[in-house]
Amino acid sequence: MNTKFAFSETTIPGLIEVTPFHAEDVRGSFTKDYSKEVFEQNGIIYDLAEVFYTTSHTGVIRALHFQREKQQPKLVRCIWGSIYDVVVDLRKDSPSFKRWLGFELNGENHRELLIPEGCAHGYLVLEKSVVSYKCAEKFYGEYDDGIMWNDQDISINWPIELVGGIENIILAEKDKNLQTFSEFREKYGGF
């Protein structure tokens, strides 16, 4: 099986679903999930500032994070395992403001998301997973922020039944104490 890079626009402006280069043979497989040259040939200017990985247990929700300042565009891919990845548009002048989209990313489909600045990002871990973040801005702890994963205004349809129900959801303390979308609007109005 061989696939070439492909880029698909979504209904959130600037959010692009990327199929990376992937090849398999008798030895195993090879995946190239970023190429500055290929991205630029497709009209996408994306310079890496830092790369990091998370390892998460089944049932973990990491959501819905963003940086208030020095916003962090990111290229996100589940290298191993499976996640339900969610992006929420927080740009007040965007035609898709407050809209969310969900995608299944896993080690088998190799797909990734190019998430623009001004969007919140999170995911539900469907099975133990390793997720790669290739960021165009570095992480600044002092600007780290987020919105509750189960905010009623945004109303994300998380497939929690795939992890055995809400009793199996695992949240970090920081994610238990995030603001609501209404509180975000009152503080910032949007980006």
C-alpha positions in Angstrom: 0.0 0.0 0.0 1.3 3.4 -1.0 -0.3 6.8 -0.5 0.9 10.3 -1.5 0.3 13.5 0.4 -3.2 14.8 0.0 -4.8 17.9 1.5 -8.6 18.3 2.1 -10.3 21.5 3.2 -12.9 21.2 5.9 -15.9 23.4 6.8 -13.7 25.3 9.3 -11.5 27.7 7.3 -7.8 26.8 7.6 -8.5 23.4 9.2 -7.0 20.9 6.8 -7.2 17.1 6.9 -3.9 15.8 5.7 -3.1 12.3 4.3 0.7 11.9 4.6 3.0 10.0 2.4 2.9 6.3 3.5 4.5 3.2 2.0 4.5 -0.4 3.1 6.6 -3.3 1.9 7.9 -6.6 3.3 10.0 -4.7 5.9 7.0 -2.8 7.4 6.1 0.8 6.7 7.5 4.3 6.2 5.4 7.5 6.9 6.4 11.1 6.1 3.9 13.3 7.8 5.5 16.7 7.1 7.4 18.2 4.3 7.9 21.9 4.1 8.4 21.7 0.4 5.2 19.6 -0.3 3.1 21.8 2.0 4.3 25.0 0.3 3.6 23.4 -3.2 0.1 23.0 -1.9 -0.2 26.7 -0.7 0.4 25.9 2.9 3.1 27.9 4.8 3.9 26.0 7.9 7.1 26.3 9.8 7.8 24.0 12.8 8.8 25.6 16.2 8.6 22.4 18.3 7.5 18.8 18.3 6.1 16.8 21.2 4.2 13.6 21.9 1.6 12.5 24.4 0.9 9.0 25.6 -2.6 8.5 27.0 -4.8 5.7 28.4 -8.1 4.7 27.0 -10.8 7.1 28.2 -8.6 10.1 28.6 -10.0 13.4 27.4 -7.5 16.1 26.7 -9.7 19.1 25.9 -10.3 21.8 24.7 -7.0 23.6 24.8 -5.6 26.8 23.2 -3.1 29.6 23.9 -4.6 33.0 24.6 -1.6 34.7 23.1 1.1 33.5 20.8 -1.5 31.0 19.5 -0.2 27.6 18.5 -1.1 26.2 15.1 -0.5 22.5 15.1 -0.2 19.4 12.9 -1.7 16.6 15.0 -1.4 12.8 14.2 -2.2 9.7 16.2 0.9 7.6 15.6 -0.3 4.5 17.5 -3.7 3.7 18.9 -6.9 5.6 18.2 -8.4 8.9 19.2 -11.5 11.0 18.4 -10.0 14.4 17.7 -12.1 17.6 18.0 -11.4 21.1 16.8 -13.6 24.1 17.8 -13.4 27.4 15.9 -13.0 30.3 18.4 -12.3 33.0 15.8 -15.2 35.5 16.3 -15.0 36.8 12.7 -14.9 33.3 11.2 -18.0 32.0 9.3 -17.7 28.8 11.4 -17.3 30.5 14.8 -18.2 28.1 17.6 -18.5 25.1 15.1 -16.8 21.9 16.0 -15.6 19.0 13.9 -14.6 15.6 15.0 -12.3 13.1 13.3 -11.1 9.6 14.0 -7.3 9.6 13.9 -5.4 6.3 14.4 -2.2 4.5 13.7 -3.9 2.6 10.8 -5.3 5.5 8.8 -2.3 7.8 9.3 -4.4 10.9 8.8 -3.5 14.1 10.5 -5.1 17.6 11.1 -3.5 20.9 10.4 -5.2 23.1 13.0 -5.0 26.9 12.5 -4.5 29.4 15.3 -7.7 30.6 16.9 -9.1 27.1 17.3 -9.4 25.0 20.5 -8.3 21.3 20.2 -8.9 18.2 22.2 -9.5 14.5 21.9 -11.0 11.4 23.5 -8.6 8.4 23.6 -10.4 5.4 22.2 -7.5 3.0 22.9 -4.1 3.6 24.5 -2.4 6.1 22.1 0.6 8.1 21.2 -0.2 11.5 19.6 2.3 13.7 17.8 2.0 17.5 17.8 4.1 19.5 15.3 3.6 23.1 16.4 4.3 26.3 14.5 4.6 28.2 17.8 6.2 27.1 21.0 4.2 26.3 24.2 3.8 29.1 26.7 2.5 27.9 30.0 1.4 31.4 31.0 -1.0 31.6 28.0 -2.3 28.0 28.3 -6.1 28.0 28.5 -9.1 25.9 27.5 -12.8 25.3 27.6 -14.6 22.4 29.3 -14.8 19.2 27.2 -18.6 18.9 27.9 -19.6 22.6 27.5 -23.3 22.8 26.8 -23.0 25.7 24.4 -20.6 24.0 22.1 -22.3 20.6 22.6 -19.7 18.2 21.2 -21.0 14.7 20.5 -18.1 12.8 22.1 -18.4 9.0 21.4 -18.0 8.1 25.0 -19.9 4.9 24.5 -16.7 3.6 22.7 -14.8 3.8 26.0 -17.7 2.2 28.0 -19.5 5.4 29.1 -18.9 8.5 31.1 -17.8 6.6 34.2 -14.6 5.6 32.3 -13.6 9.2 31.3 -10.2 10.3 32.8 -9.6 14.0 33.2 -6.5 15.8 34.5 -7.2 18.3 37.3 -6.5 21.2 35.0 -9.1 19.9 32.5 -11.7 19.5 35.3 -11.4 23.2 36.0 -11.6 24.8 32.6 -14.0 27.6 31.8 -17.2 27.4 29.9 -17.6 28.8 26.4 -19.8 31.6 27.9 -17.0 32.5 30.3 -14.5 32.5 27.4 -16.8 34.9 25.4 -17.1 37.2 28.4 -13.3 37.3 28.9 -12.1 37.4 25.4 -15.0 37.7 23.0 -13.2 35.3 20.7 -9.9 35.6 18.8 
